[in-house]
Amino acid sequence: RVEQLKYDVQHLQTALRNFQHRRYLREQQERQREELLARSFTTNDSDTTIPIDETLQFNESLQNAHRGMDDLIGSGTNILQGLRDQRVTLKGTQKKILDIANTLG
């Protein structure tokens, strides 16, 4: 009977400690929740800001330079194609002039 009472006392003490621990955790969570709700938040300092505007302007400048180079390469390609066409035309004209010169003797 004494052993049963000792076991019951230990069991009840353990249950009480568990209950107190859960209550303490719940009160701590409620306190933290109240602190968060009562806190007034402010904006960040200027030291922590990221210079997005400068980065965007730099990126836009790079894109403009890239487009400009593409346009320049396209113009160069068109000029080379025009020169090739002129060469073919001039070769054809030269051949006709030589044919006429050979015909006239």
Rosetta constraint file for C-alpha pairs under 8 A:
AtomPair CA 1 CA 5 HARMONIC 6.35 0.50
AtomPair CA 2 CA 6 HARMONIC 6.19 0.50
AtomPair CA 3 CA 7 HARMONIC 6.17 0.50
AtomPair CA 4 CA 8 HARMONIC 6.14 0.50
AtomPair CA 5 CA 9 HARMONIC 6.07 0.50
AtomPair CA 6 CA 10 HARMONIC 6.20 0.50
AtomPair CA 7 CA 11 HARMONIC 6.06 0.50
AtomPair CA 8 CA 12 HARMONIC 6.03 0.50
AtomPair CA 9 CA 13 HARMONIC 6.04 0.50
AtomPair CA 10 CA 14 HARMONIC 6.11 0.50
AtomPair CA 11 CA 15 HARMONIC 6.18 0.50
AtomPair CA 12 CA 16 HARMONIC 6.05 0.50
AtomPair CA 13 CA 17 HARMONIC 6.17 0.50
AtomPair CA 14 CA 18 HARMONIC 6.18 0.50
AtomPair CA 15 CA 19 HARMONIC 6.09 0.50
AtomPair CA 16 CA 20 HARMONIC 6.07 0.50
AtomPair CA 17 CA 21 HARMONIC 6.04 0.50
AtomPair CA 18 CA 22 HARMONIC 6.17 0.50
AtomPair CA 19 CA 23 HARMONIC 6.12 0.50
AtomPair CA 20 CA 24 HARMONIC 6.05 0.50
AtomPair CA 21 CA 25 HARMONIC 6.22 0.50
AtomPair CA 22 CA 26 HARMONIC 6.13 0.50
AtomPair CA 23 CA 27 HARMONIC 6.12 0.50
AtomPair CA 24 CA 28 HARMONIC 6.09 0.50
AtomPair CA 25 CA 29 HARMONIC 6.16 0.50
AtomPair CA 26 CA 30 HARMONIC 6.20 0.50
AtomPair CA 27 CA 31 HARMONIC 6.09 0.50
AtomPair CA 28 CA 32 HARMONIC 6.17 0.50
AtomPair CA 29 CA 33 HARMONIC 6.05 0.50
AtomPair CA 30 CA 34 HARMONIC 6.15 0.50
AtomPair CA 31 CA 35 HARMONIC 6.20 0.50
AtomPair CA 32 CA 36 HARMONIC 6.22 0.50
AtomPair CA 33 CA 37 HARMONIC 6.20 0.50
AtomPair CA 34 CA 38 HARMONIC 6.02 0.50
AtomPair CA 35 CA 39 HARMONIC 6.06 0.50
AtomPair CA 44 CA 48 HARMONIC 6.44 0.50
AtomPair CA 44 CA 49 HARMONIC 7.31 0.50
AtomPair CA 45 CA 49 HARMONIC 7.11 0.50
AtomPair CA 51 CA 55 HARMONIC 6.39 0.50
AtomPair CA 52 CA 56 HARMONIC 6.00 0.50
AtomPair CA 53 CA 57 HARMONIC 6.14 0.50
AtomPair CA 54 CA 58 HARMONIC 6.08 0.50
AtomPair CA 55 CA 59 HARMONIC 6.09 0.50
AtomPair CA 56 CA 60 HARMONIC 6.05 0.50
AtomPair CA 57 CA 61 HARMONIC 6.09 0.50
AtomPair CA 58 CA 62 HARMONIC 6.22 0.50
AtomPair CA 59 CA 63 HARMONIC 6.22 0.50
AtomPair CA 60 CA 64 HARMONIC 6.16 0.50
AtomPair CA 61 CA 65 HARMONIC 6.15 0.50
AtomPair CA 62 CA 66 HARMONIC 6.08 0.50
AtomPair CA 63 CA 67 HARMONIC 6.14 0.50
AtomPair CA 64 CA 68 HARMONIC 6.05 0.50
AtomPair CA 65 CA 69 HARMONIC 6.16 0.50
AtomPair CA 66 CA 70 HARMONIC 6.24 0.50
AtomPair CA 67 CA 71 HARMONIC 6.17 0.50
AtomPair CA 68 CA 72 HARMONIC 6.11 0.50
AtomPair CA 69 CA 73 HARMONIC 6.08 0.50
AtomPair CA 70 CA 74 HARMONIC 6.08 0.50
AtomPair CA 71 CA 75 HARMONIC 6.10 0.50
AtomPair CA 72 CA 76 HARMONIC 6.16 0.50
AtomPair CA 73 CA 77 HARMONIC 6.11 0.50
AtomPair CA 74 CA 78 HARMONIC 6.25 0.50
AtomPair CA 75 CA 79 HARMONIC 6.16 0.50
AtomPair CA 76 CA 80 HARMONIC 6.17 0.50
AtomPair CA 77 CA 81 HARMONIC 6.18 0.50
AtomPair CA 78 CA 82 HARMONIC 6.12 0.50
AtomPair CA 79 CA 83 HARMONIC 6.22 0.50
AtomPair CA 80 CA 84 HARMONIC 6.22 0.50
AtomPair CA 81 CA 85 HARMONIC 6.24 0.50
AtomPair CA 82 CA 86 HARMONIC 6.20 0.50
AtomPair CA 83 CA 87 HARMONIC 6.12 0.50
AtomPair CA 84 CA 88 HARMONIC 6.31 0.50
AtomPair CA 85 CA 89 HARMONIC 6.23 0.50
AtomPair CA 86 CA 90 HARMONIC 5.98 0.50
AtomPair CA 87 CA 91 HARMONIC 5.98 0.50
AtomPair CA 88 CA 92 HARMONIC 6.13 0.50
AtomPair CA 89 CA 93 HARMONIC 6.18 0.50
AtomPair CA 90 CA 94 HARMONIC 5.97 0.50
AtomPair CA 91 CA 95 HARMONIC 6.07 0.50
AtomPair CA 92 CA 96 HARMONIC 6.29 0.50
AtomPair CA 93 CA 97 HARMONIC 6.20 0.50
AtomPair CA 94 CA 98 HARMONIC 6.16 0.50
AtomPair CA 95 CA 99 HARMONIC 6.14 0.50
AtomPair CA 96 CA 100 HARMONIC 6.16 0.50
AtomPair CA 97 CA 101 HARMONIC 6.08 0.50
AtomPair CA 98 CA 102 HARMONIC 6.05 0.50
AtomPair CA 99 CA 103 HARMONIC 6.09 0.50
AtomPair CA 100 CA 104 HARMONIC 6.17 0.50
AtomPair CA 101 CA 105 HARMONIC 5.99 0.50
